[in-house]
Structure formats: structure tokens, C-alpha cells
Amino acid sequence: MKCAIYTRVSTDNQAEKEFSSCEAQEEKIRAFIKSQKNWEIFKVYSDAGYTGANLNRPALQELLQDITQGKINIALVYKIDRLTRSPKDFYMLIEFFEKYKVDFISITERFDTSTPAGRLLRNIMLTFAQFERELASERTRDKMLERAKKGMWNGGLVPYGYKRENKMLGVNPKEAEIIRLIYETYVTTGSLFKTYDELKRQETKDRQGKNFSKSAIHYILRNIVYTGKLNYAGKIYQGIHQPIISEELFNLAQEIHREDKDFTSI
């Protein structure tokens, strides 16, 4: 069995440096490995002077890389907090070890995923981690729903015609003129292709300086955000942002597109 020894110590704590140095941790882990049959040390990974609050540590990243390459069967630490002090990161690392079939052992806390009891504890921990993620996701959805009900934009790609202003949608005057041109041309001609040709004739460009594609025009003509409303989770809410076109013009465009065969070809 190929074993990886991981040690870490923060230089902020003098007592920690004296009584739990990387060398001291390594010595204790080596003794533990020596007591096992058919275990051998593949490599020692040591992060001296790095915090356990995050995973931005060179030796830890090297360890994780070697695990992905199948070089290691068991990862050992002196204490769990040597690996990480973050419960969230710990859950993530346990899932990572599970994915690559690597056992994890904390020699002083008897946390050993190579045993049935350790695997049971690991599975319980991962179940709670999944539960916490689902709760966080649910809280996020609830928060976004409340924002939508209040007419607030929930972020993401800013629709053409608007700009981001203090996490809200503000009208981009130059782009708003193009949005109005698209709607008015479409309602007048009744054709997506004719609208596309008119934009090309006027050399109207998108944000990347390219001519508008037919699919981009199609999307703009179906986006209710331009009437000052928001579409969230399939429901329409009154927004607090300024409309670019009237609701009447938008509804007229929707009526026309039902008869416009160009729309069905996009």
C-alpha cells in the first residue's frame, strides 16, 4: 500500500511550532505506518507556515495531483485539522478521496476510512454535507424568488440594451435604441429575416462588434425584460427597472411571430 504523509503547521502559533512541528507530525505518522503490514511511504508532503483555513497550499495541491494519477492508496495526517480547519473543505476532500478510492487516516483521532466503522462515519459525514448543500441551495432559491417578487434582477448575463448599475439593471441608451429598432422593424415587416437584413444594412453591431445573428434577434424579440418585467422560474414579475419598449409593442411582436415562419426555422 502506497502511503502519503501530509503535515502542516502554521508559524503563527509558537506552541504549535514547538510541540507539533511538521517533523514531529511526520515522525509519529512514520511510526504508525511501520506498525502496519505491507505499507510503504510513497512521499511526504509538508506545508510549513500555511494556514488550514483554505486549500491554497503547494504541498497539499501536489498531494491531490498525485492522487488523481493513482500513485497513492492511503493519505495519513497527525490530526484532521492538519489537513484542513474548514468543515466545508474537509467534506470536499473526503469526497475527493472517495472518488479516487484513497483511504484517509488521522492517526490520533482514529478516523480511518479503511475500516468499516471509518467508512460508516465517512458516509454519515458525506450525507450531512449533501444535506447542507441542499439547504444552502434552497436558501439561495428562496432568496432569488423573493428578489424576483420585488422586481429585482437576479444577476447573470446582462440583457443587451441594459447595463449593470449597483447590482440592478440600468438602460444603456445606445443599445436601447437598437432594441427599439429591432422591435419596430419586426412589427412593420412581420419578418425575422427582413429585420436581420435591415440591421445589416444599417451596420448595427452587437457588444462584440459583430452583426446581430438571427438567433440573437429571435431571443431579443422574445425577452419580456424589455417591457420592464422579469421572467424567473417560469413566472413573470413586475420589475423595478426601466422598460425599453411598451408592453403593447412586445405583445404585438408575439402575435406576429406566431405567423412568421422565420421563427420556426431558428
Beta strands, then each sheet from edge to edge (+ up, - down):
strand 1: 2-9
strand 2: 40-48
strand 3: 74-77
strand 4: 103-106
strand 5: 111-112
strand 6: 162-165
strand 7: 168-171
strand 8: 229-232
strand 9: 235-238
sheet 1: 2+ 1+ 3+ 4+ 5-
sheet 2: 6+ 7-
sheet 3: 8+ 9-
end
